[in-house]
Every structure is written in structure tokens, then in C-alpha cells.
Amino acid sequence: MRAQLAVLGVTLTAALSGCATLTGAAVTATPAPAKPSASASPRPMRVVSIAIPKPRSAAPGLANTGSSWMPIVKSLSAYGQWLLGNPDPALVGNVATPGCGMATLLTQQVNGLLTSKAYVRTTPATISQVVGPSPATTSTVVLTVVAGRAAEPVVSRAGGKPITTFAPYAPGTLHVTLDKGADSRWRFCDVQPIAGAASPDDPSVPLI
């Protein structure tokens, strides 16, 4: 659980409009080699791997089955927030559907934190209302969610020195799209503000 809900911090474990978003290269970077002389043989490119840091705390359990939307959104948001505090791109798929806007946003944030050797001191999103179909009759649902999030500092892993800040997300009403996977678990797909001219092509709100 930062697109309009974060949905949540993850929790909305995503990121909000107007907040500073860390983005970065993929976890494995491949710098260009020096240009060889005409007589020299090309050298193979050197691959620089970025180690995934040990989690600072255990991941929260995910309660993302069924159709009790408030607990589902809060659980996804909480996991998303944990992931920003313990960046690991391999875990993004636990909370966001690959190929969806929220997965793209969260992956960019996690990779940016890794390359910056940083993490987010998260603040849980405040989710005051979640309205959706009950029971769900399709594998995709759109929820109406009222949520917001306080500012969150981004700090270095070495010593916790502040680097930047994810700006606060003022409480507002969002459309949160969830997808149900083959494992019957719901994941974030997209988070968009209801007000304004948001379109499916707009980036998700970083509410997590």
C-alpha cells in the first residue's frame, strides 16, 4: 500500500502527484566501455550489480483476497510502504500487477532508491473510505477511495542522512483499479484522481 491513492502508503505503497519521485536505472547497469584503439581488440562490457540490502524489518502479511475492500487496500498499501523502506524490485509483483501503472511507478521508485543507496522513512497513508462492488464479479474492479499521506523523508542507508522528501499527498478521492491474479489475490493496477483530466495513460498517483 504513493498514483492518486498510493494507493496507499503502499499504502498505498505508491507515490503522490507533486512529490519528489526517485527514479533510477535498473538494478543491473551496463556502463559503456572505453573506445578501443584501431589496433586493439574490443573488451567485454563490465556489468555492475547492485546488491539488494538486507530488509530492515519483516514484510507485513498480505490480506488481499475476497471482497472486503478496506482491509485489502490497507494491506496492499502497507506492503507497498514496507517495500519503499526495504527496496527490492523482485517483490513489486506481490503488490502490483506487472505492466500496470502502479507496477511501473513502484519499480522506478525501488530502483531509484537502490541506486541512491537510500530508503524511505514511510508514513502510513490515511484511508478513510473505500467503496467497491460486493461481491466482485470480474477479475478487475475499480474502487472509490478517499485517502491521503503525510510527507516522507528519503534517507541514506549509511547513517540515515536526509537526501530528499516525498511531498505530502492531500486527502482526496481516487479511483483505484485492482486486478485479481491467477492466485486469486488482488493487486494494484492503477491509482488516479477522480477530479481533473486524468486518463489511463497518465502515471499512477504515488500514494503508497
FIKOLBA-464396 format. One record per residue (C-alpha): x negated, y, z negated. Coordinates in nm, 4 decimals. Example, Ala and Ser with C-alpha at 12.3 -4.5 7.8 and 13.67 -1.06 7.14 Angstrom:
<atoms>
X: -1.2300	Y: -0.4500	Z: -0.7800
X: -1.3670	Y: -0.1060	Z: -0.7140
</atoms>
This chain:
<atoms>
X: 0.0000	Y: 0.0000	Z: 0.0000
X: -0.2391	Y: 0.6887	Z: 0.3295
X: 0.0902	Y: 0.7380	Z: 0.8339
X: 0.3724	Y: 0.9157	Z: 0.6584
X: 0.4137	Y: 0.6766	Z: 0.3686
X: 0.0618	Y: 0.5444	Z: 0.3045
X: 0.2887	Y: 0.3507	Z: 0.3044
X: 0.1765	Y: 0.3997	Z: 0.0282
X: -0.1442	Y: 0.4120	Z: -0.1557
X: -0.1959	Y: 0.1343	Z: 0.0200
X: 0.0116	Y: 0.2390	Z: -0.1472
X: 0.0519	Y: 0.2781	Z: 0.0664
X: -0.2548	Y: 0.1662	Z: 0.1256
X: -0.2907	Y: 0.4009	Z: 0.4499
X: -0.3715	Y: 0.7873	Z: 0.4608
X: -0.1736	Y: 1.1041	Z: 0.4894
X: -0.1375	Y: 1.3740	Z: 0.7511
X: -0.3766	Y: 1.6569	Z: 0.6857
X: -0.6016	Y: 1.4509	Z: 0.4639
X: -0.9678	Y: 1.4066	Z: 0.5358
X: -1.0000	Y: 1.0680	Z: 0.7031
X: -1.3276	Y: 0.8844	Z: 0.7092
X: -1.3813	Y: 0.7032	Z: 1.0332
X: -1.6848	Y: 0.5167	Z: 1.1476
X: -1.8351	Y: 0.2644	Z: 1.3785
X: -1.7552	Y: -0.0992	Z: 1.3461
X: -1.9234	Y: -0.2846	Z: 1.0674
X: -2.1910	Y: -0.4045	Z: 1.3117
X: -2.3701	Y: -0.1319	Z: 1.5056
X: -2.5992	Y: -0.1805	Z: 1.8036
X: -2.8353	Y: 0.1180	Z: 1.8477
X: -2.9744	Y: 0.1749	Z: 2.1966
X: -3.3349	Y: 0.0532	Z: 2.2325
X: -3.6159	Y: 0.2832	Z: 2.3346
X: -3.6521	Y: 0.3137	Z: 2.7104
X: -3.9318	Y: 0.0784	Z: 2.8221
X: -4.2111	Y: 0.1918	Z: 3.0472
X: -4.2055	Y: 0.0775	Z: 3.4086
X: -4.4550	Y: -0.1985	Z: 3.3323
X: -4.3065	Y: -0.3151	Z: 3.0034
X: -4.0523	Y: -0.5933	Z: 2.9642
X: -3.7141	Y: -0.4900	Z: 2.8178
X: -3.6862	Y: -0.5529	Z: 2.4459
X: -3.3714	Y: -0.7118	Z: 2.3000
X: -3.1388	Y: -0.4729	Z: 2.1179
X: -3.1681	Y: -0.4709	Z: 1.7415
X: -2.8417	Y: -0.5418	Z: 1.5599
X: -2.7908	Y: -0.3624	Z: 1.2288
X: -2.5443	Y: -0.5366	Z: 0.9988
X: -2.3695	Y: -0.3558	Z: 0.7167
X: -2.3282	Y: -0.5726	Z: 0.4091
X: -1.9832	Y: -0.5887	Z: 0.2518
X: -2.0203	Y: -0.4756	Z: -0.1110
X: -1.9022	Y: -0.6965	Z: -0.3922
X: -1.5465	Y: -0.5998	Z: -0.4978
X: -1.5365	Y: -0.3696	Z: -0.7970
X: -1.2178	Y: -0.5400	Z: -0.9165
X: -0.9989	Y: -0.8361	Z: -0.8238
X: -0.7488	Y: -0.7830	Z: -0.5432
X: -0.3881	Y: -0.7413	Z: -0.6579
X: -0.1450	Y: -1.0183	Z: -0.5707
X: 0.0815	Y: -0.9578	Z: -0.2720
X: 0.4587	Y: -0.9802	Z: -0.3236
X: 0.5597	Y: -0.9329	Z: 0.0389
X: 0.8255	Y: -1.1938	Z: 0.1119
X: 1.2044	Y: -1.1746	Z: 0.1003
X: 1.4050	Y: -0.8538	Z: 0.1360
X: 1.3560	Y: -0.6681	Z: -0.1933
X: 1.2066	Y: -0.3697	Z: -0.0126
X: 1.0970	Y: -0.1541	Z: -0.3049
X: 0.8725	Y: -0.4257	Z: -0.4569
X: 0.7426	Y: -0.5198	Z: -0.1104
X: 0.6454	Y: -0.1645	Z: -0.0191
X: 0.4867	Y: -0.1053	Z: -0.3592
X: 0.2895	Y: -0.4302	Z: -0.3333
X: 0.1613	Y: -0.3529	Z: 0.0174
X: 0.0720	Y: -0.0023	Z: -0.0901
X: -0.1142	Y: -0.1246	Z: -0.3982
X: -0.3155	Y: -0.3716	Z: -0.1916
X: -0.3976	Y: -0.1032	Z: 0.0620
X: -0.5182	Y: 0.1259	Z: -0.2130
X: -0.7332	Y: -0.1518	Z: -0.3549
X: -0.8847	Y: -0.2061	Z: -0.0101
X: -0.9889	Y: 0.1602	Z: 0.0133
X: -1.1602	Y: 0.1189	Z: -0.3233
X: -1.3195	Y: -0.2096	Z: -0.2129
X: -1.3685	Y: -0.1764	Z: 0.1640
X: -1.3740	Y: -0.4997	Z: 0.3645
X: -1.2427	Y: -0.4933	Z: 0.7245
X: -1.1786	Y: -0.8680	Z: 0.7167
X: -0.8948	Y: -0.8098	Z: 0.4662
X: -0.6993	Y: -0.5450	Z: 0.6594
X: -0.4840	Y: -0.8174	Z: 0.8182
X: -0.3478	Y: -0.9101	Z: 0.4747
X: -0.1504	Y: -0.5863	Z: 0.4600
X: -0.1204	Y: -0.4542	Z: 0.8179
X: -0.0309	Y: -0.6240	Z: 1.1473
X: -0.3245	Y: -0.6251	Z: 1.3945
X: -0.2594	Y: -0.3929	Z: 1.6865
X: -0.0193	Y: -0.1694	Z: 1.4921
X: -0.0899	Y: 0.1912	Z: 1.3983
X: -0.1390	Y: 0.1204	Z: 1.0294
X: -0.3934	Y: -0.1537	Z: 1.1003
X: -0.5845	Y: 0.0812	Z: 1.3299
X: -0.5855	Y: 0.3602	Z: 1.0717
X: -0.6826	Y: 0.1381	Z: 0.7799
X: -0.9603	Y: -0.0311	Z: 0.9806
X: -1.1055	Y: 0.3083	Z: 1.0752
X: -1.0979	Y: 0.4190	Z: 0.7123
X: -1.2545	Y: 0.0982	Z: 0.5805
X: -1.5317	Y: 0.1019	Z: 0.8427
X: -1.5965	Y: 0.4699	Z: 0.7739
X: -1.6300	Y: 0.4010	Z: 0.4022
X: -1.8700	Y: 0.1137	Z: 0.4674
X: -2.0977	Y: 0.3120	Z: 0.6973
X: -2.0918	Y: 0.6029	Z: 0.4492
X: -2.1636	Y: 0.3665	Z: 0.1566
X: -1.8608	Y: 0.5097	Z: -0.0186
X: -1.5241	Y: 0.4161	Z: -0.1642
X: -1.2030	Y: 0.5941	Z: -0.2624
X: -1.1005	Y: 0.6572	Z: -0.6219
X: -0.7392	Y: 0.5893	Z: -0.5438
X: -0.4216	Y: 0.7279	Z: -0.6950
X: -0.1099	Y: 0.5109	Z: -0.6521
X: 0.1496	Y: 0.6558	Z: -0.4209
X: 0.4727	Y: 0.7682	Z: -0.5837
X: 0.7537	Y: 0.5763	Z: -0.4136
X: 1.0922	Y: 0.6936	Z: -0.5353
X: 1.3276	Y: 0.5403	Z: -0.2788
X: 1.3237	Y: 0.2552	Z: -0.0275
X: 1.6271	Y: 0.1748	Z: 0.1877
X: 1.6447	Y: -0.1111	Z: 0.4354
X: 1.8622	Y: -0.3949	Z: 0.5665
X: 1.9585	Y: -0.6756	Z: 0.3348
X: 1.9227	Y: -0.9419	Z: 0.4347
X: 1.6716	Y: -0.8829	Z: 0.7153
X: 1.7929	Y: -1.0474	Z: 1.0370
X: 1.4890	Y: -0.9824	Z: 1.2570
X: 1.1107	Y: -1.0061	Z: 1.2242
X: 1.0768	Y: -0.6268	Z: 1.2401
X: 1.2502	Y: -0.3822	Z: 1.0050
X: 1.2427	Y: -0.0053	Z: 0.9717
X: 1.2739	Y: 0.1233	Z: 0.6161
X: 1.3538	Y: 0.4749	Z: 0.4997
X: 1.1053	Y: 0.5552	Z: 0.2252
X: 1.0614	Y: 0.8611	Z: 0.0058
X: 0.7001	Y: 0.8750	Z: -0.1103
X: 0.4007	Y: 1.0955	Z: -0.1771
X: 0.0436	Y: 1.0740	Z: -0.3025
X: -0.1983	Y: 1.2894	Z: -0.5015
X: -0.5438	Y: 1.3893	Z: -0.3747
X: -0.8048	Y: 1.1127	Z: -0.3838
X: -1.1823	Y: 1.1676	Z: -0.4092
X: -1.4195	Y: 0.9748	Z: -0.1852
X: -1.7401	Y: 0.8959	Z: -0.3754
X: -2.0729	Y: 0.7286	Z: -0.3025
X: -2.1295	Y: 0.3729	Z: -0.4183
X: -2.4619	Y: 0.4835	Z: -0.5640
X: -2.3796	Y: 0.6878	Z: -0.8708
X: -2.0240	Y: 0.7859	Z: -0.7797
X: -2.1202	Y: 1.1270	Z: -0.6394
X: -1.8240	Y: 1.3008	Z: -0.4674
X: -1.8518	Y: 1.3143	Z: -0.0875
X: -1.5132	Y: 1.4427	Z: 0.0260
X: -1.1449	Y: 1.4184	Z: -0.0635
X: -0.8359	Y: 1.2652	Z: 0.0908
X: -0.5906	Y: 1.5542	Z: 0.0695
X: -0.2643	Y: 1.5010	Z: -0.1205
X: 0.0451	Y: 1.3947	Z: 0.0660
X: 0.3511	Y: 1.5904	Z: -0.0426
X: 0.6580	Y: 1.3771	Z: -0.1188
X: 0.8643	Y: 1.3316	Z: 0.1950
X: 1.0888	Y: 1.0915	Z: 0.3819
X: 0.9217	Y: 0.8382	Z: 0.6079
X: 1.0159	Y: 0.5648	Z: 0.8483
X: 0.8088	Y: 0.2607	Z: 0.7550
X: 0.8049	Y: -0.0255	Z: 1.0041
X: 0.7285	Y: -0.3719	Z: 0.8677
X: 0.6528	Y: -0.6867	Z: 1.0702
X: 0.7075	Y: -1.0412	Z: 0.9465
X: 0.4242	Y: -1.2778	Z: 1.0323
X: 0.4335	Y: -1.6499	Z: 1.1030
X: 0.3648	Y: -1.6964	Z: 0.7303
X: 0.6974	Y: -1.5179	Z: 0.6504
X: 0.5073	Y: -1.2304	Z: 0.4883
X: 0.5816	Y: -0.8667	Z: 0.5672
X: 0.3006	Y: -0.6328	Z: 0.6676
X: 0.2835	Y: -0.2645	Z: 0.7544
X: 0.3057	Y: -0.1825	Z: 1.1217
X: 0.3640	Y: 0.1921	Z: 1.1290
X: 0.4450	Y: 0.4849	Z: 0.8995
X: 0.5887	Y: 0.8017	Z: 1.0497
X: 0.7600	Y: 1.1135	Z: 0.9099
X: 1.1284	Y: 1.1392	Z: 0.9872
X: 1.1091	Y: 1.5151	Z: 1.0320
X: 0.9267	Y: 1.6606	Z: 1.3309
X: 0.8482	Y: 1.5214	Z: 1.6728
X: 0.6655	Y: 1.2037	Z: 1.5762
X: 0.6529	Y: 0.9387	Z: 1.8467
X: 0.5471	Y: 0.5713	Z: 1.8424
X: 0.2136	Y: 0.6799	Z: 1.9924
X: 0.1313	Y: 0.9119	Z: 1.7001
X: -0.1163	Y: 0.7807	Z: 1.4414
X: 0.0307	Y: 0.6327	Z: 1.1258
X: 0.0539	Y: 0.8578	Z: 0.8231
X: -0.2250	Y: 0.7808	Z: 0.5745
X: -0.0041	Y: 0.7269	Z: 0.2741
X: -0.1793	Y: 0.4238	Z: 0.1368
</atoms>
